[in-house]
Amino acid sequence: MSKICEITGKKVITGNNVSHSNARTKRRFYPNLQTKKFYIPEEDKYITLKISAAGIRKINKNGIFACMKDAREKGYLKKK
């Protein structure tokens, strides 16, 4: 399973480790992903999502159903 948030679309990005001598080596920045189970009252079922901390805050603010609808429109969440 890939390291992509199913609500916000955040994914791994690349950058550099920079040493004291200013030598640069490649590194990866990972999103803060959590696996959480949510209850959807409109569909009367539970769904398990792999989401970032920012995605959890977005769900708390807007609600799970609205966030899932938005994520499906943007292509982050596949229909299950």
C-alpha positions in Angstrom: 0.0 0.0 0.0 1.4 3.4 -0.9 2.2 6.2 1.4 -0.6 8.6 0.2 -3.3 10.3 2.3 -6.7 9.2 1.1 -8.3 12.5 2.1 -5.7 15.3 1.4 -3.6 13.5 -1.2 -0.3 14.2 0.7 2.5 11.9 -0.4 6.2 11.3 -0.1 8.4 14.2 -1.4 12.2 14.2 -1.8 14.9 16.6 -0.7 18.5 16.7 0.5 20.3 15.9 3.7 22.8 18.8 4.1 25.9 18.0 6.2 28.1 20.5 8.0 30.5 20.5 5.0 27.5 21.3 2.8 27.6 17.8 1.0 24.1 16.9 -0.2 22.6 13.4 -0.2 19.0 12.5 -1.2 16.4 11.8 1.4 12.6 11.4 1.6 10.0 13.3 3.6 7.1 11.1 4.6 3.6 12.3 5.5 2.3 11.7 9.0 -0.1 8.8 8.1 -2.4 7.0 10.5 -4.8 4.2 9.9 -8.2 5.1 11.4 -11.7 3.7 11.3 -14.6 6.1 10.8 -18.4 5.6 11.1 -20.4 7.0 8.2 -24.0 7.5 9.5 -25.4 8.3 6.0 -24.4 4.8 4.7 -24.6 3.1 8.2 -21.2 1.5 7.9 -17.6 1.8 9.0 -14.7 2.6 6.7 -10.9 2.3 7.4 -8.8 5.1 5.9 -5.1 5.7 5.7 -5.0 9.5 6.4 -2.6 12.2 7.5 -2.9 14.2 10.7 -4.0 17.1 8.5 -6.7 14.8 7.1 -8.0 14.0 10.6 -8.3 17.7 11.4 -10.1 18.3 8.1 -12.6 15.5 8.9 -13.2 16.9 12.4 -14.0 20.3 10.9 -16.1 19.3 7.8 -17.4 15.9 8.6 -16.5 12.5 7.1 -19.1 12.4 4.4 -18.2 15.8 3.0 -14.5 15.0 3.0 -15.0 11.6 1.3 -17.1 13.3 -1.4 -14.4 15.9 -2.0 -11.6 13.3 -2.0 -13.5 11.1 -4.6 -14.0 14.2 -6.9 -10.2 14.9 -6.7 -9.3 11.3 -7.3 -7.6 10.6 -3.9 -10.1 8.1 -2.7 -11.2 5.1 -4.8 -14.8 3.9 -4.7 -15.0 0.9 -2.3 
